[in-house]
């Protein structure tokens, strides 16, 4: 019995046998076979030359999962659609009785091996002619003779020569100037133990090399080359096909959770997989999430965007586990181990609708300009649970008090980086439960909740805003910029003054190249305080100039530019060049304006919101 999580090796024959006997299987989520032919040829060349090709990783499945057939379809050609691979469920019974292995890493290599040995891809071992073998007496001989063949046979037997020395190249076509043998033929001849009288007419004499070069030779010459062919097919089998040390593999016995974790942390080839991909494969035959996504159509607000499957599944887990009354769960372990296809089926349509309506609400109420501006994707789940419990599941049915709380919660959670780091699952559950209380006009039960939600946890004074980088993955950056846009009611064009629906750019008010000349530190150049959202068209025109140099021409054509700048918390006298050489002053003044906005719209509401919604002791 193999021990768990140890390294082993196996032969190419073992791999083919494992696939043919349903002992070596491919999870449904594995990508299609994409290697070009040259990679397959290089793989076999590496095997012969004993060049390490990486370790294959297998896993023992612990729960049912959907598997697919190995990819033996014709290679992909331009413009032609490929027939989908057949999929089926690997059941608990099959797992228990047969103990199959799943290919976790190495699918392209394994598929290449199988296709070559089974003849789906034709791979030729092309042997050197005598003069091409770098050992006497071969270098002095032009053709193979009976005597030379006997020397070669003895050298092979005494390990003076190996398959690498005999290899001229691997090719997808027979070489008319060299004796060649298909790997498929070598595999079949040796697996079936074919006799000489079967091999000669059915394999050797069908070679182009035989028909073009040997067929007019005398019988002795033909016999020599047939003996050489037989010597090669045996050597290929012994050194290449049956050698157990060519393919190294790890066999991992793992839970479904560890199975998913493996892909999240180590699958760097091709696509990146996470636990949702494992979930899709697990329930593929009973609830096809891929079909649900394909047939989803346009979202409720008329815009089309991709569902975040992790958010949808966590929300389903919250609802279904809560209904079952055995604790509330949104964690990976519960989703992979306890969430079944009926949970997905019963809740899918409702949860997707909640997701669409929540995104639509955030967009139409200027919390976000685009879906990518949501500070944390997991913040959507508590909002979905809130929506699921208010009247008619419509945000428009909220009371003033509920709307006020939701607004405060959203900005506080983002600005305090509540969903960063560990404990996110617990925070999702806690926030969802408290928002459900608010949706049902009940007091919040967690007495320290507002202390946890403190929006001033990170921003205690204006200077703290200067230290926040304007990175696309920064929730505080997204929140502060979005809050500013919400306070204005949109993004007014600096050219015309009217709110624009164009694509947005995050503009450096002081361009980076201009700050480079001033010798400004990189961190300060990328400060949140130096950013503002403007239309992409405007941004392209501003270039690398000092603020006054690109703003003064705009001011001449747009008299309202100063007001637009002030709305964006930019001091209006920047147009006159007041700050061109005073970047630090600009940062401090704008940081104070931003802090004042946060104070007015979020910080100052903390006490009244907590008094209104917290359960009385």
C-alpha positions as a printed NumPy array, in Angstrom:
array([[  0.   ,   0.   ,   0.   ],
       [  1.421,   3.401,  -1.023],
       [  1.98 ,   5.871,   1.792],
       [  0.436,   9.303,   1.54 ],
       [  2.242,  12.357,   0.197],
       [  5.441,  10.597,  -0.894],
       [  7.388,  10.664,  -4.142],
       [  7.247,   7.718,  -6.546],
       [  8.141,   7.004, -10.148],
       [  6.298,   5.167, -12.875],
       [  6.772,   4.135, -16.479],
       [  5.067,   5.466, -19.583],
       [  3.392,   2.075, -19.86 ],
       [  2.032,   2.493, -16.314],
       [  0.482,   5.821, -17.292],
       [ -1.283,   4.432, -20.354],
       [ -2.47 ,   1.394, -18.428],
       [ -3.785,   3.583, -15.606],
       [ -5.817,   5.686, -18.041],
       [ -7.166,   2.657, -19.939],
       [ -8.218,   0.977, -16.695],
       [ -9.883,   4.111, -15.244],
       [ -7.294,   4.301, -12.482],
       [ -5.834,   7.593, -13.69 ],
       [ -8.509,  10.239, -14.157],
       [ -8.839,  13.886, -15.115],
       [-10.977,  16.359, -13.133],
       [-13.565,  18.158, -15.253],
       [-12.039,  21.564, -14.528],
       [ -8.692,  20.725, -16.144],
       [ -8.06 ,  22.751, -19.274],
       [ -8.076,  21.218, -22.748],
       [ -4.948,  19.684, -24.23 ],
       [ -3.093,  22.649, -25.742],
       [  0.486,  21.539, -26.29 ],
       [  1.77 ,  21.95 , -29.831],
       [  3.504,  19.005, -31.501],
       [  6.993,  20.346, -30.884],
       [  6.434,  20.212, -27.121],
       [  5.44 ,  16.552, -27.397],
       [  8.598,  15.798, -29.405],
       [ 10.725,  17.676, -26.864],
       [  9.129,  15.682, -24.045],
       [ 10.171,  12.333, -25.518],
       [ 13.601,  13.691, -26.413],
       [ 14.015,  14.692, -22.755],
       [ 12.966,  11.229, -21.596],
       [ 15.602,   9.57 , -23.786],
       [ 18.287,  12.044, -22.739],
       [ 17.221,  11.706, -19.072],
       [ 16.494,  15.419, -18.731],
       [ 14.175,  16.16 , -15.814],
       [ 10.711,  17.167, -17.063],
       [  9.069,  18.004, -13.755],
       [  7.037,  16.035, -11.267],
       [  3.494,  14.886, -11.935],
       [  1.104,  15.27 ,  -9.   ],
       [ -1.848,  12.962,  -8.351],
       [ -4.489,  13.19 ,  -5.664],
       [ -6.762,  10.628,  -4.026],
       [-10.318,  12.062,  -4.184],
       [-12.219,  11.997,  -0.902],
       [-15.655,  12.996,  -2.235],
       [-17.613,  12.657,  -5.482],
       [-16.281,  14.831,  -8.285],
       [-16.944,  15.184, -11.992],
       [-14.264,  13.802, -14.282],
       [-13.759,  13.99 , -18.011],
       [-12.265,  11.784, -20.679],
       [ -8.649,  12.198, -21.675],
       [ -8.374,  14.523, -24.655],
       [ -7.896,  12.335, -27.722],
       [ -9.644,  14.701, -30.123],
       [ -7.859,  15.812, -33.299],
       [ -5.546,  18.712, -32.656],
       [ -7.267,  22.101, -32.721],
       [ -7.354,  23.795, -36.107],
       [ -8.321,  27.377, -36.881],
       [-12.009,  28.07 , -37.269],
       [-13.119,  24.578, -36.274],
       [-15.118,  23.942, -33.137],
       [-14.105,  20.956, -31.081],
       [-16.597,  18.452, -29.77 ],
       [-16.834,  18.772, -25.959],
       [-15.199,  16.014, -23.943],
       [-17.465,  13.493, -22.262],
       [-17.939,  14.061, -18.526],
       [-19.205,  11.74 , -15.797],
       [-19.443,  11.585, -12.036],
       [-16.855,   9.79 ,  -9.957],
       [-19.045,   8.391,  -7.177],
       [-18.212,   7.559,  -3.585],
       [-18.671,   3.873,  -4.376],
       [-16.13 ,   3.967,  -7.213],
       [-13.701,   5.97 ,  -5.071],
       [-14.024,   3.462,  -2.228],
       [-13.708,   0.308,  -4.33 ],
       [-11.128,   1.296,  -6.965],
       [ -9.075,   4.047,  -5.245],
       [ -8.392,   5.983,  -8.456],
       [ -5.932,   8.857,  -8.776],
       [ -6.77 ,  12.315, -10.123],
       [ -4.265,  14.26 , -12.204],
       [ -3.694,  17.514, -10.335],
       [ -0.6  ,  18.721, -12.177],
       [  1.002,  17.287, -15.32 ],
       [ -2.068,  16.875, -17.493],
       [ -0.352,  18.16 , -20.661],
       [  2.595,  15.76 , -20.235],
       [  0.4  ,  12.769, -19.459],
       [ -1.928,  13.505, -22.379],
       [  1.067,  13.84 , -24.719],
       [  2.386,  10.443, -23.61 ],
       [ -0.978,   8.754, -24.048],
       [ -1.656,  10.297, -27.462],
       [  1.768,   9.242, -28.769],
       [  1.667,   5.651, -27.502],
       [ -1.921,   5.185, -28.653],
       [ -1.282,   6.654, -32.085],
       [ -3.533,   9.714, -31.827],
       [ -0.36 ,  11.702, -32.45 ],
       [  2.242,   9.975, -34.608],
       [  5.689,  10.275, -33.021],
       [  8.668,   8.68 , -34.766],
       [ 11.913,   7.592, -33.131],
       [ 14.482,   8.259, -35.873],
       [ 17.686,   6.243, -35.44 ],
       [ 21.16 ,   7.36 , -36.429],
       [ 22.978,   5.805, -39.337],
       [ 26.26 ,   4.037, -38.358],
       [ 28.522,   6.936, -39.326],
       [ 26.494,   9.276, -37.071],
       [ 27.127,   7.246, -33.899],
       [ 30.175,   8.804, -32.168],
       [ 31.92 ,   5.5  , -31.388],
       [ 34.215,   3.26 , -33.454],
       [ 33.682,   1.062, -35.393],
       [ 30.394,   2.758, -36.327],
       [ 31.98 ,   5.962, -37.592],
       [ 33.842,   4.062, -40.292],
       [ 30.715,   2.34 , -41.664],
       [ 28.272,   3.927, -44.061],
       [ 25.538,   1.266, -43.887],
       [ 24.445,  -1.363, -41.399],
       [ 25.875,  -4.794, -42.09 ],
       [ 25.396,  -8.141, -40.323],
       [ 28.777,  -7.771, -38.608],
       [ 28.033,  -4.213, -37.561],
       [ 24.652,  -5.256, -36.249],
       [ 26.307,  -7.933, -34.064],
       [ 28.72 ,  -5.337, -32.654],
       [ 25.811,  -3.016, -31.895],
       [ 23.872,  -5.814, -30.202],
       [ 26.882,  -6.717, -28.027],
       [ 27.503,  -3.05 , -27.151],
       [ 23.902,  -2.643, -26.093],
       [ 24.049,  -5.815, -24.044],
       [ 27.233,  -4.619, -22.288],
       [ 25.838,  -1.091, -21.716],
       [ 28.499,   0.492, -23.935],
       [ 25.783,   2.218, -25.93 ],
       [ 22.285,   3.375, -25.018],
       [ 19.154,   4.727, -26.642],
       [ 20.411,   8.3  , -26.444],
       [ 23.428,   7.478, -28.617],
       [ 21.155,   5.784, -31.149],
       [ 18.671,   8.68 , -31.292],
       [ 18.949,  10.945, -34.312],
       [ 15.749,  12.875, -33.552],
       [ 12.073,  12.578, -32.743],
       [  9.817,  13.587, -35.585],
       [  6.148,  13.688, -36.535],
       [  7.039,  12.152, -39.891],
       [  9.142,   9.176, -40.972],
       [ 12.666,  10.097, -42.061],
       [ 13.356,   8.521, -45.457],
       [ 17.135,   8.576, -44.881],
       [ 17.09 ,   6.898, -41.474],
       [ 15.525,   3.797, -40.031],
       [ 12.539,   5.022, -38.002],
       [  9.942,   3.439, -35.742],
       [  6.654,   4.841, -34.483],
       [  6.332,   4.903, -30.692],
       [  2.812,   3.566, -31.127],
       [  4.224,   0.542, -32.982],
       [  6.952,  -0.101, -30.408],
       [  4.313,   0.075, -27.67 ],
       [  1.928,  -2.325, -29.443],
       [  4.623,  -4.807, -30.509],
       [  5.964,  -5.17 , -26.982],
       [  2.667,  -5.013, -25.104],
       [  1.201,  -7.731, -27.347],
       [  4.467,  -9.746, -27.516],
       [  4.21 ,  -9.959, -31.305],
       [  6.356, -12.529, -33.115],
       [  8.776, -11.749, -35.946],
       [  6.362, -13.183, -38.526],
       [  3.736, -10.682, -37.302],
       [  6.03 ,  -7.677, -36.975],
       [  7.816,  -7.991, -40.32 ],
       [  4.821,  -7.748, -42.744],
       [  2.625,  -5.508, -40.585],
       [  5.158,  -2.959, -39.389],
       [  8.673,  -3.208, -40.844],
       [  7.776,  -3.776, -44.484],
       [  5.241,  -0.927, -44.4  ],
       [  7.978,   1.592, -43.678],
       [  8.811,   4.085, -46.421],
       [ 12.44 ,   3.319, -45.636],
       [ 11.885,  -0.32 , -46.568],
       [  9.905,   0.458, -49.725],
       [ 12.288,   3.135, -51.014],
       [ 15.681,   1.786, -49.932],
       [ 15.565,  -1.856, -48.843],
       [ 12.999,  -3.591, -51.035],
       [ 15.512,  -4.048, -53.891],
       [ 18.323,  -5.151, -51.561],
       [ 19.322,  -8.771, -51.089],
       [ 17.709, -10.904, -48.401],
       [ 20.746, -10.7  , -46.105],
       [ 20.607,  -6.891, -46.104],
       [ 16.853,  -6.89 , -45.447],
       [ 17.281,  -9.344, -42.599],
       [ 19.977,  -7.16 , -41.041],
       [ 17.716,  -4.113, -41.097],
       [ 14.741,  -6.08 , -39.792],
       [ 16.904,  -7.35 , -36.915],
       [ 17.949,  -3.75 , -36.282],
       [ 14.282,  -2.693, -36.274],
       [ 13.522,  -5.409, -33.711],
       [ 16.512,  -4.374, -31.64 ],
       [ 15.254,  -0.786, -31.658],
       [ 11.675,  -1.64 , -30.694],
       [ 12.918,  -3.716, -27.757],
       [ 15.359,  -1.011, -26.674],
       [ 12.657,   1.662, -26.903],
       [ 10.418,  -0.487, -24.753],
       [ 13.102,  -1.228, -22.172],
       [ 14.59 ,   2.256, -21.86 ],
       [ 11.712,   4.555, -22.807],
       [  8.361,   2.831, -22.331],
       [  8.967,   0.451, -19.432],
       [ 11.61 ,   2.371, -17.504],
       [  9.993,   3.209, -14.166],
       [ 12.243,   6.155, -13.336],
       [ 11.333,   8.483, -16.19 ],
       [  8.167,   9.984, -14.674],
       [  8.322,  11.166, -11.062],
       [  5.072,  11.742,  -9.23 ],
       [  3.67 ,  12.652,  -5.853],
       [  0.547,  10.91 ,  -4.643],
       [ -1.407,  13.082,  -2.234],
       [ -4.145,  11.716,   0.028],
       [ -6.194,  14.787,   0.808],
       [ -9.543,  16.114,   1.908],
       [-11.612,  18.118,  -0.559],
       [-10.518,  21.299,   1.196],
       [ -6.813,  20.451,   0.833],
       [ -7.513,  19.389,  -2.733],
       [ -8.806,  22.908,  -3.467],
       [ -5.991,  24.523,  -1.484],
       [ -3.441,  22.668,  -3.601],
       [ -4.759,  24.34 ,  -6.746],
       [ -5.04 ,  27.756,  -5.164],
       [ -1.415,  27.697,  -4.02 ],
       [  0.506,  25.674,  -6.559],
       [ -1.18 ,  25.575,  -9.952],
       [  0.808,  28.144, -11.855],
       [  0.64 ,  26.54 , -15.275],
       [ -2.175,  27.689, -17.52 ],
       [ -5.205,  28.836, -15.603],
       [ -5.385,  29.488, -11.894],
       [ -7.959,  27.38 , -10.066],
       [ -9.68 ,  27.925,  -6.746],
       [-12.118,  26.042,  -4.568],
       [-15.089,  27.2  ,  -6.672],
       [-13.672,  25.27 ,  -9.634],
       [-13.577,  22.176,  -7.418],
       [-17.171,  22.829,  -6.35 ],
       [-18.273,  23.158,  -9.988],
       [-16.632,  19.835, -10.81 ],
       [-18.13 ,  18.162,  -7.754],
       [-21.744,  19.063,  -8.638],
       [-21.389,  19.188, -12.437],
       [-23.731,  16.298, -13.193],
       [-26.484,  17.39 , -10.763],
       [-26.257,  21.18 , -10.941],
       [-24.304,  22.604, -13.855],
       [-23.1  ,  26.028, -12.706],
       [-21.362,  26.621, -16.036],
       [-24.664,  26.318, -17.898],
       [-26.315,  28.67 , -15.404],
       [-23.653,  31.286, -16.08 ],
       [-23.782,  30.825, -19.857],
       [-27.574,  31.274, -19.915],
       [-27.629,  34.143, -17.424],
       [-28.244,  36.957, -19.92 ],
       [-28.158,  40.632, -18.94 ],
       [-28.159,  41.746, -15.303],
       [-31.137,  43.535, -13.784],
       [-29.782,  47.063, -14.343],
       [-29.373,  46.507, -18.079],
       [-25.572,  46.142, -17.865],
       [-23.697,  42.942, -18.405],
       [-20.997,  41.886, -15.935],
       [-19.548,  38.626, -14.726],
       [-20.97 ,  37.033, -11.636],
       [-18.466,  36.55 ,  -8.875],
       [-19.08 ,  32.854,  -8.234],
       [-17.363,  32.854,  -4.867],
       [-19.747,  35.564,  -3.644],
       [-22.79 ,  33.695,  -4.996],
       [-21.744,  30.397,  -3.411],
       [-20.871,  31.934,  -0.044],
       [-24.258,  33.661,   0.005],
       [-25.99 ,  30.357,  -0.773],
       [-24.013,  28.692,   2.008],
       [-25.11 ,  31.41 ,   4.454],
       [-28.797,  31.029,   3.583],
       [-28.874,  27.219,   3.416],
       [-26.824,  26.634,   6.586],
       [-28.968,  29.166,   8.484],
       [-32.143,  27.382,   7.353],
       [-30.78 ,  24.014,   8.499],
       [-30.282,  25.418,  12.01 ],
       [-26.825,  23.937,  12.596],
       [-24.824,  27.103,  12.685],
       [-24.141,  29.598,   9.901],
       [-21.281,  28.844,   7.528],
       [-19.666,  30.565,   4.556],
       [-16.233,  28.914,   4.778],
       [-14.527,  26.798,   2.151],
       [-14.604,  23.628,   4.237],
       [-18.384,  23.767,   4.673],
       [-18.994,  24.674,   1.029],
       [-16.916,  21.788,  -0.283],
       [-17.965,  19.246,   2.338],
       [-21.568,  20.072,   3.258],
       [-23.146,  22.21 ,   0.538],
       [-24.995,  19.867,  -1.798],
       [-26.525,  20.293,  -5.238],
       [-30.033,  20.766,  -3.802],
       [-28.751,  23.773,  -1.795],
       [-27.387,  25.253,  -5.018],
       [-30.521,  24.461,  -6.993],
       [-32.965,  25.787,  -4.373],
       [-31.14 ,  29.079,  -3.811],
       [-29.373,  29.903,  -7.068],
       [-31.99 ,  32.087,  -8.807],
       [-32.82 ,  34.052,  -5.655],
       [-29.182,  34.701,  -4.755],
       [-28.228,  35.745,  -8.298],
       [-31.14 ,  38.193,  -8.276],
       [-30.001,  39.553,  -4.915],
       [-26.488,  39.961,  -6.324],
       [-27.693,  41.789,  -9.445],
       [-30.002,  44.076,  -7.455],
       [-27.233,  44.911,  -4.981],
       [-24.744,  45.812,  -7.717],
       [-27.465,  47.837,  -9.454],
       [-28.272,  49.711,  -6.222],
       [-24.61 ,  50.577,  -5.63 ],
       [-24.234,  51.808,  -9.203],
       [-27.441,  53.838,  -9.437],
       [-26.785,  55.488,  -6.061],
       [-23.207,  56.437,  -6.959],
       [-21.486,  54.212,  -4.398],
       [-19.503,  52.86 ,  -7.335],
       [-18.957,  53.939, -10.934],
       [-18.113,  50.44 , -12.132],
       [-18.281,  47.029, -10.503],
       [-14.481,  47.02 , -10.135],
       [-14.779,  49.919,  -7.695],
       [-16.429,  47.808,  -5.001],
       [-13.915,  48.006,  -2.107],
       [-14.302,  44.314,  -1.233],
       [-16.293,  41.725,  -3.148],
       [-17.212,  39.99 ,   0.137],
       [-18.942,  43.19 ,   1.316],
       [-21.7  ,  42.365,  -1.151],
       [-22.822,  39.328,   0.887],
       [-24.12 ,  41.211,   3.975],
       [-25.895,  43.643,   1.63 ],
       [-27.512,  40.694,  -0.161],
       [-28.663,  39.26 ,   3.171],
       [-30.055,  42.695,   4.099],
       [-31.951,  42.855,   0.806],
       [-33.211,  39.289,   1.268],
       [-34.951,  40.361,   4.487],
       [-36.475,  43.761,   3.685],
       [-39.989,  44.277,   2.363],
       [-40.508,  42.754,  -1.113],
       [-36.719,  42.346,  -1.417],
       [-36.517,  45.847,  -2.884],
       [-34.018,  48.511,  -1.831],
       [-36.706,  51.039,  -2.673],
       [-38.758,  49.689,   0.256],
       [-36.148,  50.698,   2.856],
       [-37.083,  53.084,   5.617],
       [-35.01 ,  56.235,   6.136],
       [-33.403,  54.631,   9.197],
       [-32.441,  51.479,   7.266],
       [-31.001,  53.488,   4.374],
       [-29.02 ,  55.64 ,   6.788],
       [-27.561,  52.58 ,   8.517],
       [-26.686,  50.796,   5.261],
       [-24.88 ,  53.898,   4.005],
       [-22.904,  54.218,   7.24 ],
       [-22.037,  50.514,   7.32 ],
       [-20.834,  50.483,   3.691],
       [-18.433,  53.407,   3.99 ],
       [-17.231,  52.412,   7.466],
       [-16.458,  48.815,   6.424],
       [-14.496,  50.038,   3.399],
       [-12.572,  52.865,   5.073],
       [-11.638,  50.736,   8.108],
       [-10.425,  47.876,   5.837],
       [-12.813,  45.592,   7.704],
       [-12.576,  42.83 ,   5.102],
       [ -8.772,  42.685,   4.897],
       [ -6.695,  39.891,   6.402],
       [ -7.854,  36.887,   8.384],
       [-11.246,  36.232,   9.905],
       [-13.183,  37.309,   6.816],
       [-15.652,  34.418,   7.094],
       [-16.543,  35.416,  10.65 ],
       [-16.925,  39.053,   9.59 ],
       [-19.226,  38.101,   6.698],
       [-21.446,  36.168,   9.11 ],
       [-21.403,  38.839,  11.84 ],
       [-22.144,  41.703,   9.422],
       [-24.84 ,  39.7  ,   7.641],
       [-26.59 ,  38.898,  10.913],
       [-26.523,  42.542,  12.049],
       [-27.779,  43.817,   8.699],
       [-30.595,  41.255,   8.841],
       [-31.58 ,  42.678,  12.255],
       [-31.7  ,  46.164,  10.727],
       [-33.684,  44.89 ,   7.729],
       [-36.219,  43.359,  10.11 ],
       [-36.363,  46.549,  12.243],
       [-34.679,  44.782,  15.132],
       [-31.837,  46.188,  17.272],
       [-28.254,  45.092,  16.692],
       [-27.317,  42.437,  19.244],
       [-23.498,  42.577,  19.266],
       [-22.687,  45.222,  21.888],
       [-19.14 ,  45.879,  20.634],
       [-20.231,  45.934,  17.003],
       [-19.849,  49.678,  16.395],
       [-16.44 ,  49.662,  18.02 ],
       [-15.37 ,  46.986,  15.51 ],
       [-16.883,  49.025,  12.688],
       [-15.068,  52.216,  13.73 ],
       [-14.477,  54.165,  10.463],
       [-11.657,  56.165,  12.091],
       [ -9.595,  53.082,  12.865],
       [ -7.069,  53.995,  10.145],
       [ -7.82 ,  57.643,   9.382],
       [ -7.529,  59.643,  12.586],
       [ -6.292,  62.891,  11.024],
       [ -5.885,  64.45 ,   7.538],
       [ -2.207,  63.443,   7.276],
       [ -3.218,  59.758,   7.353],
       [ -4.865,  60.199,   3.945],
       [ -1.571,  61.299,   2.388],
       [  0.015,  57.954,   3.315],
       [ -2.683,  55.907,   1.552],
       [ -1.492,  54.687,  -1.883],
       [ -3.753,  55.044,  -4.907],
       [ -3.586,  51.384,  -5.887],
       [ -6.355,  49.63 ,  -7.784],
       [ -6.58 ,  46.979,  -5.047],
       [ -6.738,  49.484,  -2.179],
       [-10.222,  49.492,  -0.585],
       [ -9.611,  52.835,   1.175],
       [ -8.567,  54.485,  -2.098],
       [-11.662,  53.138,  -3.839],
       [-13.926,  54.198,  -0.982],
       [-12.603,  57.756,  -0.549],
       [-12.622,  58.531,  -4.278],
       [-16.089,  56.998,  -4.668],
       [-17.432,  58.923,  -1.667],
       [-16.173,  62.142,  -3.238],
       [-17.903,  61.266,  -6.537],
       [-21.113,  60.45 ,  -4.627],
       [-21.024,  63.822,  -2.86 ],
       [-20.759,  65.571,  -6.259],
       [-23.378,  63.347,  -7.88 ],
       [-21.115,  62.139, -10.673],
       [-17.925,  62.974, -12.576],
       [-18.184,  66.383, -14.293],
       [-16.099,  66.857, -17.421],
       [-13.335,  69.393, -16.961],
       [-13.802,  70.385, -20.619],
       [-17.548,  71.028, -20.654],
       [-18.664,  71.053, -17.024],
       [-21.458,  68.526, -17.554],
       [-21.386,  65.076, -15.919],
       [-19.859,  62.562, -18.287],
       [-20.711,  58.941, -19.034],
       [-17.336,  58.321, -20.692],
       [-14.79 ,  55.802, -19.477],
       [-13.043,  57.072, -16.354],
       [ -9.357,  57.486, -15.563],
       [ -7.756,  57.997, -12.182],
       [ -5.82 ,  61.2  , -12.929],
       [ -2.635,  62.398, -11.202],
       [ -3.405,  66.066, -10.454],
       [  0.357,  66.617, -10.341],
       [  1.577,  64.355, -13.193],
       [  4.179,  61.759, -12.187],
       [  6.73 ,  62.957, -14.737],
       [  6.409,  66.515, -13.436],
       [  6.921,  65.319,  -9.849],
       [  9.962,  63.3  , -10.988],
       [ 11.633,  66.566, -11.999],
       [ 10.855,  67.964,  -8.55 ],
       [ 12.479,  64.924,  -6.908],
       [  9.304,  63.907,  -5.063],
       [  9.326,  60.571,  -3.253],
       [  7.538,  57.745,  -5.117],
       [  5.127,  57.13 ,  -2.236],
       [  3.969,  60.751,  -2.24 ],
       [  3.612,  60.763,  -6.015],
       [  1.145,  57.874,  -5.759],
       [ -0.774,  59.285,  -2.803],
       [ -4.553,  58.986,  -2.841],
       [ -4.635,  62.764,  -2.257],
       [ -3.015,  63.347,  -5.687],
       [ -5.797,  61.492,  -7.512],
       [ -9.139,  62.488,  -9.006],
       [-11.52 ,  60.75 , -11.383],
       [-11.888,  62.435, -14.765],
       [-12.918,  61.29 , -18.234],
       [-10.359,  59.341, -20.201],
       [-10.54 ,  61.929, -22.997],
       [ -9.614,  64.738, -20.605],
       [ -6.774,  62.761, -19.062],
       [ -5.053,  62.08 , -22.386],
       [ -4.906,  65.826, -23.13 ],
       [ -3.278,  66.86 , -19.857],
       [  0.045,  65.114, -20.407],
       [  3.112,  65.769, -18.232],
       [  2.732,  69.492, -17.559],
       [  2.546,  71.46 , -14.333],
       [ -1.06 ,  71.761, -13.09 ],
       [ -1.397,  75.428, -14.086],
       [ -0.075,  74.728, -17.598],
       [ -2.829,  72.275, -18.458],
       [ -5.575,  73.949, -16.371],
       [ -5.276,  77.551, -17.629],
       [ -6.2  ,  76.733, -21.265],
       [ -9.179,  74.737, -19.951],
       [-10.247,  77.626, -17.724],
       [-10.363,  79.952, -20.722],
       [-12.881,  77.702, -22.482],
       [-14.766,  76.537, -19.38 ],
       [-15.546,  79.329, -16.863],
       [-16.923,  76.769, -14.391],
       [-13.616,  74.875, -14.108],
       [-12.747,  76.465, -10.753],
       [-16.066,  75.306,  -9.302],
       [-15.487,  71.776, -10.684],
       [-12.069,  71.664,  -9.038],
       [-13.5  ,  72.825,  -5.709],
       [-16.221,  70.141,  -5.937],
       [-13.4  ,  67.62 ,  -6.356],
       [-11.764,  69.07 ,  -3.2  ],
       [ -8.938,  70.628,  -5.261],
       [ -8.053,  74.22 ,  -4.297],
       [ -9.293,  76.474,  -7.11 ],
       [ -6.222,  78.71 ,  -7.135],
       [ -4.188,  75.76 ,  -8.44 ],
       [ -5.174,  77.157, -11.859],
       [ -3.068,  80.285, -11.23 ],
       [  0.098,  78.296, -10.498],
       [ -0.151,  78.845,  -6.769],
       [  0.914,  75.251,  -6.035],
       [  3.111,  74.356,  -9.034],
       [  6.198,  74.336,  -6.822],
       [  4.392,  73.625,  -3.528],
       [  3.344,  70.01 ,  -3.785],
       [  3.485,  69.437,  -0.001],
       [  1.162,  72.398,   0.596],
       [ -1.234,  71.043,  -2.017],
       [ -1.274,  67.606,  -0.367],
       [ -1.947,  69.031,   3.091],
       [ -4.771,  71.324,   1.939],
       [ -6.495,  68.645,  -0.114],
       [ -6.073,  66.054,   2.664],
       [ -7.87 ,  68.457,   5.036],
       [-10.72 ,  68.863,   2.545],
       [-11.002,  65.082,   2.092],
       [-10.945,  64.524,   5.836],
       [-13.704,  67.113,   6.274],
       [-15.83 ,  65.252,   3.73 ],
       [-15.278,  61.923,   5.537],
       [-16.107,  63.576,   8.843],
       [-19.356,  65.03 ,   7.505],
       [-20.569,  61.95 ,   5.612],
       [-19.293,  59.147,   7.87 ],
       [-17.351,  59.931,  11.052],
       [-19.861,  62.341,  12.631],
       [-22.683,  59.818,  12.216],
       [-21.13 ,  57.123,  14.38 ],
       [-22.702,  58.115,  17.692],
       [-26.226,  58.722,  16.402],
       [-26.264,  55.543,  14.304],
       [-25.062,  53.376,  17.194],
       [-27.594,  54.879,  19.614],
       [-30.425,  54.303,  17.174],
       [-29.615,  50.684,  16.289],
       [-27.749,  49.136,  19.214],
       [-29.8  ,  47.027,  21.619],
       [-30.194,  48.758,  24.983],
       [-28.36 ,  47.098,  27.885]])
